[in-house]
Amino acid sequence: MTNKTTLYRNGHILSPAYPMATAVAVTGSRITWLGPDEDAPSADETIDLGGRLVTPAFVDSHAHITGTGSSLAGLNLSQVDGATEFLDAIAAAAAEMPRTAIVIGQGWDETEWHDPTLPTREQVTRAVGGRRAYLTRTCGHTGIASAALLLERPELAELDGYHETGVLTLYAHRSARAAASAAIPDSQRTEWRRSALRRAASLGIAAVVECGMPSDGAAGGEADFTAILALAAAERLPRVYGYWGELTAAAKARELGAHACGGDLSVDGSIGAHTAALREPYSDVDSSGHAYLSASDVEQHIINCAGYGMQGGFHAIGDQAIQNVITGVAQAAQTVGIETVRAGRHRVEHAEMLDKSLIAGFVTFGLYASVQPSFDARWGGPDAMYATRLGVDRAMASNPYGSLAGVGVPLALGSDSPVTPLDPWGGVAAAANHRNPVQSLSVTAAFAAHTRGGWRALGDDEAGVLVPGSPATLAVWDRTEAGLPDLSGDVPLPRCLRTVVDGETIFDEEDDQ
């Protein structure tokens, strides 16, 4: 990084230090000045903004980069509307592939189909011409396997979550998904990763939290995780902060180059798959879900992370899973001290079902909520998937962003891509237009949670705001009005023209055309 000074002028700079600023100067990796055009310092390079808006760049606080790239370039089943379209889509994909290739698709959601009946294993097998295939539900916690894949992996039949229909959940799903992933050539996976990160940059995203985890035999998950970190470090791409989701593995996380030992360290599954752990049973099946980790597991993990000075965290969606987290953190605090726990900025990913007592636990122990507003936009409200699975009362009480923010729980927004797409302005709009208006955030609060909130959840209190001395991490948008847009109603979202990370441009729309 050189000490060249770049002046961005003739725009609208979103800054609490100088709300009327029209220009900002960047020297090296830092903002050195902002104010009116007429007072601007000399610069080595001047960029005319043409009246455009400049804001802090976004942080996507929860994503899966290889899976995102696969959904962009591979078989995306998010738009199919029933078993017939599902089978037609996988048949068309298989017809273009060698006989030895594996058919991998993701994104289907039967709760949005006109008829939620899933295709059978036999139908899937015929559609892919007898090939190996694994098709993952949008939540990432259920999949459908073809007969060839099940024959190749007979041990799946011994795992919890196996079903002879080929629809797999729990540990059988985890193992099948890992096996399917391992069959993809690494060169293809590298292109998926690069495609996903370039897409993020084009959306004004400066940093992505990659949630990695072990797979069968560990090497697959570790190899994918470290390859993502290496790619982001070597090329002009968004920063990637690796969160390694393995229990009491802080030392290993550090060896892998992880930022934290958490992320998708799953206490439970998902609401859509009926595997989120609930206090009371689901409304549509006789089950309360599944807890992968107990409060004791949580306790030991937090103690382990504290011993290495590392941030920890957990995937917890259902209220019983979140209760396990709160109870375990409280027990850990008895050992390491509550101030040590609070200083750790430990995170809960998703945090969808919370009552007042659970929210109080977040406040007591300084827990951060890493949430995905697009979940509420897609599945929330009185008539979508949450209502089917949980009943209307619990559905309307889910994803309580307003209640969390109202008592000071720090929020960081993300996508969980490819579960929902990379779309930061869409996430801000979803938080501001919550399906339960009581839980809405203001556009300003939602934007802050998707920018400065994301950095703070990473332990960085400097980034995410445009003031002199702060990192020059910003985005330029096609919006020509000052301030944040009004996101109420069906309005076009801002389009990114340029993304800058620490003074270095990682996306320029003109260069990308």
Sequence and secondary structure as in RCSB ss.txt:
>XXXX:A:sequence
MTNKTTLYRNGHILSPAYPMATAVAVTGSRITWLGPDEDAPSADETIDLGGRLVTPAFVDSHAHITGTGSSLAGL
NLSQVDGATEFLDAIAAAAAEMPRTAIVIGQGWDETEWHDPTLPTREQVTRAVGGRRAYLTRTCGHTGIASAALL
LERPELAELDGYHETGVLTLYAHRSARAAASAAIPDSQRTEWRRSALRRAASLGIAAVVECGMPSDGAAGGEADF
TAILALAAAERLPRVYGYWGELTAAAKARELGAHACGGDLSVDGSIGAHTAALREPYSDVDSSGHAYLSASDVEQ
HIINCAGYGMQGGFHAIGDQAIQNVITGVAQAAQTVGIETVRAGRHRVEHAEMLDKSLIAGFVTFGLYASVQPSF
DARWGGPDAMYATRLGVDRAMASNPYGSLAGVGVPLALGSDSPVTPLDPWGGVAAAANHRNPVQSLSVTAAFAAH
TRGGWRALGDDEAGVLVPGSPATLAVWDRTEAGLPDLSGDVPLPRCLRTVVDGETIFDEEDDQ
>XXXX:A:secstr
    EEEEESSEE  SS TT  EEEEETTEEEEEE GGG    SEEEE TT EEEE EEEEEE HHHHHHHHHSE
E TT  SHHHHHHHHHHHHHTS TTSEEEEEEE GGGSSS     HHHHHHHTTT EEEEEETTSSEEEE HHHH
HH GGGGGSTT  TTSEEEHHHHHHHHHHHHHTS HHHHHHHHHHHHHHHHHTTEEEEEEEE   TTTHHHHHHH
HHHHHHHHHTTS EEEEEE  TT HHHHHHTT SBB SS BSB  TTTT S  SS  SSSS    BSS HHHHHH
HHHHHHHTT  BEEEE SHHHHHHHHHHHHHHHHHH HHHHHHTT EEEE     HHHHHHHHHHT EEEE HHH
HHHH SSSSHHHHHH HHHHHHSS HHHHHHTT  EEE  TBTTS S HHHHHHHHHT SSGGG   HHHHHHHH
THHHHHHTT SSSSS STTSB  EEEES  SSS    SSS     EEEEEETTEEEEEHHHH 
